[in-house]
Amino acid sequence: MAKGGGKVKQKPPRRGKRLGVKLFGGQKANPGNIILRQVGSNFHPGQGTKMGKDYTIFAIKEGVVNLKTLKGRKVVEVV
């Protein structure tokens, strides 16, 4: 007779990873502000931004966020 999983198999709900765009196009960004959190490089850093080791894109200068497509790549920049 096989035993049932019971309570051991039931895990409590886990929090989401809170990914996504944090500052949208047209919004003001200061140096160090996180613009976008992502898994993998769906968006690429452009002028005025850099990418962290966890693929987070953040501002390195003050300006306005701009999301655009360049040669088929989605690019985030701060101008």
N, C-alpha and C positions, 0 to 999 in steps of 0.2 A: 504494500500500500504506500503510495507516494504522499509525502507530507505537503501541506499547502504553504505558500509563502508567508501568509499572515502579515503582521505588522512590520516585519523586517524589510519587506519589499516596498513598503509605502514610505516615501520620503516626503518631508514637508516642502511646500512650494519655495522655489528659489527666486531671488530678485533678478530682474532683467539686467543687462549689461550697460544700460543707459547710453547706447550708441546713437549716432545721428548728427545732424547739423545743429550747432549751438549758436552760431551767428550767421544770419542769412544775408543775402546780397543787399547792399545798400546800408547795412548797419555799420556803426563805427567800431573799430577794433584798436586796442592798445597793445603794445609789445607784451608778449606772454599770454595773451588771451587765446583760449582754445576755440577754434572755429568749427572743427569737425572731428568727431570720434568715429572710427571705422575698424572693421576687421579686414585686413588686406588693403591694397592700394586701389580702391575704386576711384577715388579722387586723387589728383596729384598736386603737389605744391607749386605755385607760380611765384611771381614777383611779390616780395614782402612776406613770404611764408616759408616755413620749414616743416619737415615731417619727423615726428618722434619715432622711437624704435617700435612702439606699438601702433604705428600708422596714424597717430593723432596729428592733425594739421593745426599749427598754431602761428600766430602773427609774430613777426620780428620787428615790425615798425608800426607806427601809428597811421591810420588811414581808414578807408571804407572797403568793406568786403565786396568782392566781385566774383561770381561763379560763372564760368564760361567753358566752351568747348574749343579746343585747339587740336587740329589734325586727328579728330576722333577721340581725344582724351579729355576727360572732365578735369578742369583746372580751377584751383581756388587761389585767388590773389588778393593782396591788400594794396590799394593804390591811394 
